[in-house]
């Protein structure tokens, strides 16, 4: 409380606060500071590659999505109901950004969140078998209130990968929420599993309780390239270079 004490003493004198009011003021400052520290700790532990929030999403991008459903998801009721979220669409339309923004919002609301790219997660699970730490590593992905899996179904899964993903989905089913981003349509996911029966069992559980948002449009990353930015500035200026 020492950091804010001089300012709060000045406020107390100028507003003629009594002792109880002054104490409430400095304790409120400390409570807010601790809350911010807790939120930042959750964000650090989540492992996001960059800080993404809905307020900073580029709504000028040439994409289409159901904004009403998106705003409903940011109410976070799907976490309370242990439901899942799927962001599907082509490369560069903002799937990862929105998934991470949703996870960021969950952190601020007090939920434990973990972010991982699908390939990295499956690689960790596979490597954990070598030192007999598989159960501990699997629990790391099972226990978060929200698990964000990025770039799912980019490539065909191995037999072990299919089994590990099946076990993860089964363990999280009805217990917690999972957010998935994918360049593939959900109907194509079954084909990436090595074992059709595992695919059917896992995906039936997962998709049955999932909110699906399909994002369509062109990659907005193209506009961020140095050459593209220079071209856009030239066009706005009515000339080309």
WOPEZI-V588982 format. One record per backbone hydrogen bond with DSSP energy under -0.5 kcal/mol. CO is the residue of the C=O (numbers start at 1). NH is the residue of the N-H. If there is no record, write none. Layout:
# WOPEZI-V588982
co: {CO/CO}
nh: {NH/NH}
This chain:
# WOPEZI-V588982
co: {1/1/2/4/5/6/7/8/9/10/11/12/12/18/19/20/21/22/23/24/25/26/27/28/29/30/31/32/33/34/35/36/37/38/39/40/41/42/43/43/44/46/50/53/54/57/58/61/62/64/65/66/67/68/69/70/72/72/73/76/76/77/78/79/84/85/86/86/87/88/90/92/94/95/96/97/98/99/100/101/102/103/104/105/106/107/111/112/112/114/116/117/118/119/120/121/122/123/124/125/126/127/127/128/128/129/133/134/135/136/137/138/138/139/145/146/146/147/147/148/148/149/150/151/152/158/159/160/161/162/163/164/165/166/167/168/169/172/172/177/178/179/180/181/182/185/186/188/189/190/192/194/195/196/197/198/199/200/201/202/203/204/205/206/207/209/210/211/211/212/213/213/214/215/216/219/220/221/221/222/225/226/227/228/229/230/231/232/233/234/235}
nh: {4/5/6/8/9/10/11/12/13/14/15/16/17/22/23/24/25/26/27/28/29/30/31/32/33/34/35/36/37/38/39/40/41/42/43/44/45/46/47/48/47/115/52/56/57/59/61/63/218/216/67/70/71/72/73/74/75/77/76/79/80/81/83/82/211/180/88/213/182/215/93/220/98/99/100/101/102/103/104/105/106/107/108/109/111/110/113/145/146/148/150/121/122/123/124/125/126/127/128/129/129/130/131/133/134/132/137/138/139/140/141/141/142/143/177/114/148/149/179/116/150/181/118/154/183/162/163/164/165/166/167/168/169/170/171/172/173/175/176/147/85/149/87/152/89/188/189/191/192/193/157/196/199/200/201/202/203/204/205/206/207/208/209/209/210/84/212/86/213/214/88/215/216/90/64/222/223/224/225/225/229/230/231/232/233/234/235/236/237/239/238}
